[in-house]
Amino acid sequence: MFVKGLSSTTKEFIFSSGSFINRIGKLQHVSLPSVANNNKLVLGKSFGRFSKFLCLRQSKFIFGSEFGRVERVKSEDSETILTGESIALDEQSLEEELQKAIEVENYAKAAKIRDTLRSLHKDMKTTLLGANSRFYESFKTGNLSAMQALWAKKDEVCCVHPGVKGISGYDDVIESWNLVWANYEFPLEIKLEDIKVHARGDMGYVTCMEFVKTKGGRWGGQFVTNVFERIDGQWFICVHHASPIDL
């Protein structure tokens, strides 16, 4: 489903904290002292989550962040834990029973089954929101071990940080977070708005507006989609996509 974001023969992350970043938001050519080849095209842009720049040369890319002191995150949390396997089985059997009840025109029974399914879906959404909140808790604190535990350990996982190419594969995704956080002072300050959650079976996703503000800076925003897969009863992130927006 995903194309590897990094070459199988060359996987190199380069971090440079002292390089110029265009803070107006327009793409420019950037001169980097750490880059020997002057023919490489480098694009720089400032976003609310972090400032970064991308070196377009084979599979090499550069993340940079220049933040001052940053503060707390606000996030909503739900910690209810259910058995995912039993939920999936119950959902499937209930939907089959619902269809049978409709076919024989037993509408009273069908109504009861619909109510049960609504309650089941609500519980699924609660656990999914809890996983999403744990993601933002690790994000705000820079807790790499927590971030590692949240991602599905698969080659197909994909992470798209604002303004840069998607990164695929568990190891490379985790390394990208490590590098993105390299110049942070934690905790960060984040606000989430317009949170919507959708879940069915073993797949679910959360969309939200993510706003980030650094000390002395302005709010920057991203539209975020977090896709989760339920594995052995637990939700794991398989896709994180953050698209910058104009405020």
C-alpha positions as CSV (number, residue, x, y, z in Angstrom):
1,M,0.0,0.0,0.0
2,F,2.9,2.3,0.7
3,V,6.1,3.1,-1.3
4,K,9.3,3.1,0.8
5,G,10.3,6.6,1.6
6,L,14.0,5.8,1.8
7,S,16.3,3.9,-0.6
8,S,17.1,0.4,0.5
9,T,20.8,1.0,-0.2
10,T,21.1,4.5,1.4
11,K,19.3,5.5,4.5
12,E,20.8,8.6,6.0
13,F,19.3,11.3,8.3
14,I,21.3,14.5,8.6
15,F,20.4,17.0,11.4
16,S,21.7,20.6,11.2
17,S,20.4,23.0,13.8
18,G,22.3,26.1,12.7
19,S,21.2,26.3,9.1
20,F,19.1,29.0,7.7
21,I,15.3,28.4,7.5
22,N,12.9,30.7,5.7
23,R,10.4,31.8,8.4
24,I,8.2,33.7,6.0
25,G,6.9,30.5,4.5
26,K,8.0,30.8,0.9
27,L,10.2,28.1,-0.6
28,Q,13.8,29.2,-1.3
29,H,17.1,27.8,-2.2
30,V,19.1,27.4,1.0
31,S,22.8,27.3,1.5
32,L,23.9,24.7,4.0
33,P,27.5,24.6,5.3
34,S,27.1,20.9,6.0
35,V,26.2,20.0,2.4
36,A,29.2,19.6,0.2
37,N,27.5,19.4,-3.1
38,N,26.2,22.8,-4.1
39,N,24.0,21.4,-6.8
40,K,21.6,19.8,-4.4
41,L,18.2,21.6,-4.1
42,V,17.2,22.4,-0.6
43,L,13.7,23.7,0.2
44,G,13.0,25.5,3.5
45,K,9.7,26.4,5.1
46,S,8.4,27.3,8.5
47,F,5.5,25.5,10.0
48,G,3.7,25.6,13.3
49,R,4.8,22.2,14.5
50,F,8.5,22.7,13.7
51,S,10.6,24.5,11.2
52,K,12.3,22.1,8.8
53,F,14.1,21.8,5.5
54,L,14.4,19.0,3.0
55,C,17.4,18.1,1.0
56,L,16.3,16.5,-2.2
57,R,19.1,14.2,-3.1
58,Q,18.5,10.5,-3.4
59,S,17.2,9.3,-0.1
60,K,18.9,11.9,2.1
61,F,16.8,14.4,3.9
62,I,17.4,17.0,6.6
63,F,15.1,18.0,9.4
64,G,16.0,21.2,11.3
65,S,14.1,22.8,14.2
66,E,14.8,26.2,15.8
67,F,12.5,26.6,18.8
68,G,12.9,28.7,21.8
69,R,11.5,27.5,25.1
70,V,8.1,25.7,24.7
71,E,5.3,24.9,27.1
72,R,2.5,22.5,28.0
73,V,0.2,20.5,25.8
74,K,-3.6,20.4,26.1
75,S,-5.1,17.1,25.0
76,E,-8.2,15.0,25.7
77,D,-7.7,11.5,27.0
78,S,-9.7,8.4,27.3
79,E,-8.1,5.4,28.9
80,T,-10.9,2.7,28.7
81,I,-9.4,-0.6,27.6
82,L,-11.5,-3.2,25.9
83,T,-10.6,-6.6,24.4
84,G,-10.4,-5.7,20.7
85,E,-10.7,-9.3,19.4
86,S,-14.0,-9.8,21.3
87,I,-15.3,-6.5,20.1
88,A,-14.6,-7.4,16.4
89,L,-16.3,-10.8,16.8
90,D,-19.3,-9.2,18.6
91,E,-19.6,-6.6,16.0
92,Q,-19.6,-9.1,13.2
93,S,-22.1,-11.4,14.8
94,L,-24.4,-8.5,15.8
95,E,-24.4,-7.2,12.2
96,E,-25.3,-10.7,11.0
97,E,-28.2,-10.9,13.5
98,L,-29.4,-7.5,12.5
99,Q,-29.6,-8.5,8.9
100,K,-31.5,-11.7,9.8
101,A,-33.9,-9.7,11.9
102,I,-34.6,-7.3,9.1
103,E,-35.1,-10.1,6.6
104,V,-37.8,-11.7,8.8
105,E,-39.3,-8.2,9.5
106,N,-38.6,-8.5,13.3
107,Y,-38.1,-4.8,13.6
108,A,-38.3,-4.7,17.4
109,K,-35.3,-7.1,17.6
110,A,-33.5,-5.1,14.9
111,A,-33.9,-1.9,16.9
112,K,-32.4,-3.6,20.0
113,I,-29.5,-4.9,18.0
114,R,-28.9,-1.4,16.5
115,D,-28.8,0.0,20.0
116,T,-26.2,-2.6,21.0
117,L,-24.1,-1.8,18.0
118,R,-24.2,1.9,18.7
119,S,-22.9,1.2,22.2
120,L,-20.2,-1.1,20.9
121,H,-19.1,1.5,18.4
122,K,-19.0,4.1,21.1
123,D,-16.7,1.9,23.2
124,M,-14.4,1.3,20.2
125,K,-14.2,5.0,19.6
126,T,-13.4,5.6,23.3
127,T,-10.4,3.2,23.1
128,L,-9.3,4.7,19.8
129,L,-9.4,8.3,21.3
130,G,-7.3,7.0,24.2
131,A,-4.7,5.7,21.7
132,N,-4.7,9.1,19.9
133,S,-4.3,10.9,23.2
134,R,-1.3,8.7,24.1
135,F,0.2,9.7,20.8
136,Y,-0.1,13.4,21.7
137,E,1.2,12.8,25.2
138,S,4.4,11.2,23.8
139,F,4.6,14.1,21.3
140,K,4.3,16.8,23.9
141,T,6.9,15.3,26.2
142,G,9.3,14.0,23.6
143,N,9.0,10.4,25.0
144,L,10.6,8.3,22.3
145,S,10.0,5.0,24.0
146,A,6.3,5.8,24.3
147,M,6.3,6.8,20.6
148,Q,8.0,3.5,19.7
149,A,5.3,1.5,21.6
150,L,2.5,3.4,19.8
151,W,3.5,2.5,16.2
152,A,2.7,-0.8,14.5
153,K,6.0,-2.6,13.9
154,K,5.5,-3.0,10.1
155,D,7.2,-2.0,7.0
156,E,4.0,-0.5,5.7
157,V,3.6,2.2,8.3
158,C,3.9,5.8,7.0
159,C,4.6,9.1,8.6
160,V,4.2,12.5,6.8
161,H,5.6,15.4,8.8
162,P,4.4,18.8,7.7
163,G,5.9,19.9,4.4
164,V,8.2,16.9,3.8
165,K,8.1,13.6,1.9
166,G,6.4,10.6,3.6
167,I,8.6,8.2,5.5
168,S,7.8,4.5,5.4
169,G,8.9,1.6,7.6
170,Y,8.8,1.4,11.4
171,D,12.5,2.0,12.0
172,D,12.7,5.0,9.7
173,V,9.5,6.5,11.1
174,I,10.8,6.3,14.7
175,E,14.2,7.8,13.6
176,S,12.4,10.7,12.0
177,W,10.7,11.5,15.3
178,N,14.0,11.3,17.1
179,L,15.5,13.8,14.7
180,V,12.5,16.1,14.6
181,W,12.7,16.4,18.4
182,A,16.5,17.0,18.5
183,N,16.3,20.7,19.2
184,Y,13.1,20.8,21.2
185,E,12.7,21.8,24.8
186,F,9.8,19.9,26.4
187,P,7.0,19.9,27.1
188,L,5.4,21.4,24.0
189,E,2.2,23.3,23.8
190,I,-0.5,21.9,21.5
191,K,-4.2,22.4,21.1
192,L,-6.5,20.0,19.3
193,E,-9.8,21.1,17.8
194,D,-12.5,19.5,15.7
195,I,-11.6,16.0,16.7
196,K,-13.5,13.3,14.8
197,V,-13.1,9.6,15.3
198,H,-14.2,6.7,13.0
199,A,-13.8,3.0,13.8
200,R,-15.0,-0.2,12.2
201,G,-13.6,-3.7,12.8
202,D,-9.9,-3.5,13.3
203,M,-9.3,-0.2,11.5
204,G,-10.0,3.3,12.7
205,Y,-8.8,6.9,12.2
206,V,-8.9,10.2,14.0
207,T,-8.9,13.6,12.2
208,C,-8.3,16.9,14.0
209,M,-6.9,20.4,13.7
210,E,-3.6,20.5,15.5
211,F,-2.3,23.9,16.7
212,V,1.3,24.4,17.9
213,K,2.7,27.5,19.5
214,T,6.3,28.1,20.6
215,K,7.2,30.6,23.3
216,G,7.3,34.1,21.7
217,G,6.0,32.7,18.4
218,R,2.7,32.6,16.6
219,W,0.2,29.7,16.4
220,G,0.8,27.3,13.5
221,G,-1.7,24.8,12.4
222,Q,-1.9,21.4,10.8
223,F,-4.7,19.2,9.6
224,V,-3.9,15.8,11.0
225,T,-5.1,12.3,10.1
226,N,-4.0,9.4,12.4
227,V,-4.9,5.9,11.1
228,F,-4.9,3.1,13.6
229,E,-4.9,-0.7,13.3
230,R,-6.1,-2.9,16.1
231,I,-3.6,-5.7,16.7
232,D,-4.1,-8.3,19.4
233,G,-6.8,-6.1,21.0
234,Q,-4.7,-2.9,21.0
235,W,-4.7,0.2,18.7
236,F,-1.4,1.0,17.0
237,I,-0.7,3.9,14.6
238,C,0.0,2.8,11.0
239,V,-0.3,6.3,9.3
240,H,0.3,9.8,10.7
241,H,-0.2,12.6,8.1
242,A,0.1,16.3,9.1
243,S,-0.7,18.9,6.4
244,P,0.1,22.5,7.2
245,I,-2.6,25.1,6.9
246,D,-2.7,28.9,6.7
247,L,-4.2,30.6,9.8
